[in-house]
Amino acid sequence: MRLIQRHPVRRVLLVGASGYIGRHVLAELHARGHHIAALVRPDSKRPEAPAECEFIDADVARIESLQAALLGRCFDVVVSCIASRTGTAKDSWAVDYQANLHLLQVATVLGVGHFVLLSAICVQKPRLAFQHAKLKFEAALADSGVGYSIVRPTAFVKSITGQIQRIRDGRPYLVFGDGELTACKPISQIDLARFMVDCVEQPDQHQGILPIGGPGPALTPMQHGELLFRLLQQEPCYRHVPPGLFKVMSSLLSPFTFLSNNLDETAEFLRIGHYYATESMLLWDANHDVYDAQGTPEYGEQTIEDMFIQALNDNSRVDTAVKRLF
Ligand SMILES: NC(=O)c1ccc[n+]([C@@H]2O[C@H](COP(=O)([O-])OP(=O)(O)OC[C@H]3O[C@@H](n4cnc5c(N)ncnc54)[C@H](OP(=O)(O)O)[C@@H]3O)[C@@H](O)[C@H]2O)c1
């Protein structure tokens, strides 16, 4: 059984509670006894929540909507887990930057003491629109005078379990290059939510920019593949994709992107693909121009092997349910 150390109860405004990480933050805040007001957009599907959790309908994209919903209320901490769902440049600037800025403006007026932001470790080497949008908000938060924890996680488990069904279907595991170009220490959604709630409870010890990974060691995509094949007791089989393919396709599109938004967005997605195929999700050591696996902070208990086993079990439950249907 997990022992939870009791801290003073906080009044928390949670934004993005309908998302993958936000849902887990909500559950963890509840488990630790905090008062939760979850702000969701009116047409959003509300997450499962305990009866004590209050839902507030408002549109963070519109400052007037936020002001109408929040002015006169009291919160100790704001936790923002919002992020663009599409990853396009336009949406990232609207959500990761502008909507968060609206939240910060209202939080400042309300006298909120601390702001916990879900960001991403990849902003340390920014090349993509969504990274610049996140960084610009991080800078606004850091300059605001409000206490802050900018949580920059490494990879999420959902980003590395996507190939389980491919392998089950007998298809090869896809790796970029030789499969050793990148490495990561993924963090589970539960451990990340716990870390974010630690920031709520102990803001003094979690002040500033906080890169955070799960338990090590850092593994490459090839090592993830080996682990999965071992767990599935299947003969390893890989397909190697040259990461340069993304660059070639994006350069071919570049001269035409002014013609349509769709082409422009496709070119950005190709750049995103190239980034993740070639950059590690680990702490960047700018002095030595290398990723620092050892120096990437670790938190939590769930290892990548635990997460794979859980994902394989979840997957087989889905398989069984589908087989029962047909
Ligand atoms: N995937 C990875 O490996 C990884 C690693 C490190 C960091 N990250 C970072 O983690 C974040 C993504 O977290 P996640 O997977 O939990 O995201 P998610 O599941 O896509 O959830 C996004 C949340 O933002 C809300 N949202 C999006 N657009 C909105 C808008 N226009 N107005 C109001 N709310 C809006 C969504 O609300 P609705 O339900 O209403 O849409 C949802 O609650 C990103 O910042 C990403 O960069 C990801």
The ligand as a MOL file (V3000), in Angstrom:
LIG
                    3D

  0  0  0     0  0            999 V3000
M  V30 BEGIN CTAB
M  V30 COUNTS 48 52 0 0 0
M  V30 BEGIN ATOM
M  V30 1 N 3.3620 12.4080 -25.7570 0
M  V30 2 C 4.5270 12.4810 -25.1310 0
M  V30 3 O 5.3430 11.5550 -25.1450 0
M  V30 4 C 4.8560 13.7210 -24.3380 0
M  V30 5 C 6.0600 13.7670 -23.6300 0
M  V30 6 C 6.3460 14.8930 -22.8630 0
M  V30 7 C 5.4610 15.9470 -22.7960 0
M  V30 8 N 4.3160 15.8850 -23.5280 0 CHG=1
M  V30 9 C 3.4260 17.0520 -23.4430 0
M  V30 10 O 2.2390 16.6840 -22.7540 0
M  V30 11 C 1.1760 17.4640 -23.2450 0
M  V30 12 C 0.0550 16.5490 -23.7600 0
M  V30 13 O -0.5320 15.9490 -22.6560 0
M  V30 14 P -1.7360 14.9220 -22.8780 0
M  V30 15 O -1.2540 13.7660 -23.6720 0
M  V30 16 O -2.3360 14.7120 -21.5340 0 CHG=-1
M  V30 17 O -2.7170 15.8000 -23.8080 0
M  V30 18 P -4.1560 15.4310 -24.3500 0
M  V30 19 O -4.5940 14.0880 -23.8880 0
M  V30 20 O -4.1500 15.7040 -25.8150 0
M  V30 21 O -5.0910 16.5000 -23.6020 0
M  V30 22 C -5.0840 17.8410 -23.9870 0
M  V30 23 C -5.9450 18.6340 -23.0210 0
M  V30 24 O -5.9420 20.0020 -23.4670 0
M  V30 25 C -7.3020 20.4090 -23.6700 0
M  V30 26 N -7.4180 21.3110 -24.8110 0
M  V30 27 C -6.9030 21.1500 -26.0470 0
M  V30 28 N -7.2720 22.1720 -26.8440 0
M  V30 29 C -8.0460 22.9910 -26.0940 0
M  V30 30 C -8.7050 24.2140 -26.3310 0
M  V30 31 N -8.6650 24.8250 -27.5220 0
M  V30 32 N -9.4130 24.7650 -25.3330 0
M  V30 33 C -9.4750 24.1490 -24.1290 0
M  V30 34 N -8.8510 23.0030 -23.8030 0
M  V30 35 C -8.1430 22.4290 -24.7880 0
M  V30 36 C -8.0690 19.1300 -23.9680 0
M  V30 37 O -9.4420 19.3580 -23.7090 0
M  V30 38 P -10.5830 18.6310 -24.5930 0
M  V30 39 O -10.7910 17.2810 -23.9490 0
M  V30 40 O -11.7400 19.5370 -24.4420 0
M  V30 41 O -10.0670 18.5200 -25.9890 0
M  V30 42 C -7.4000 18.1540 -23.0060 0
M  V30 43 O -7.9350 18.3060 -21.7200 0
M  V30 44 C 1.7230 18.2840 -24.3730 0
M  V30 45 O 2.0700 19.5410 -23.8230 0
M  V30 46 C 2.9500 17.5300 -24.7880 0
M  V30 47 O 3.8970 18.3480 -25.4340 0
M  V30 48 C 3.9750 14.8050 -24.2710 0
M  V30 END ATOM
M  V30 BEGIN BOND
M  V30 1 1 1 2
M  V30 2 2 2 3
M  V30 3 1 2 4
M  V30 4 1 4 5
M  V30 5 2 4 48
M  V30 6 2 5 6
M  V30 7 1 6 7
M  V30 8 2 7 8
M  V30 9 1 8 9
M  V30 10 1 8 48
M  V30 11 1 9 10
M  V30 12 1 9 46
M  V30 13 1 10 11
M  V30 14 1 11 12
M  V30 15 1 11 44
M  V30 16 1 12 13
M  V30 17 1 13 14
M  V30 18 2 14 15
M  V30 19 1 14 16
M  V30 20 1 14 17
M  V30 21 1 17 18
M  V30 22 2 18 19
M  V30 23 1 18 20
M  V30 24 1 18 21
M  V30 25 1 21 22
M  V30 26 1 22 23
M  V30 27 1 23 24
M  V30 28 1 23 42
M  V30 29 1 24 25
M  V30 30 1 25 26
M  V30 31 1 25 36
M  V30 32 1 26 27
M  V30 33 1 26 35
M  V30 34 2 27 28
M  V30 35 1 28 29
M  V30 36 1 29 30
M  V30 37 2 29 35
M  V30 38 1 30 31
M  V30 39 2 30 32
M  V30 40 1 32 33
M  V30 41 2 33 34
M  V30 42 1 34 35
M  V30 43 1 36 37
M  V30 44 1 36 42
M  V30 45 1 37 38
M  V30 46 2 38 39
M  V30 47 1 38 40
M  V30 48 1 38 41
M  V30 49 1 42 43
M  V30 50 1 44 45
M  V30 51 1 44 46
M  V30 52 1 46 47
M  V30 END BOND
M  V30 END CTAB
M  END
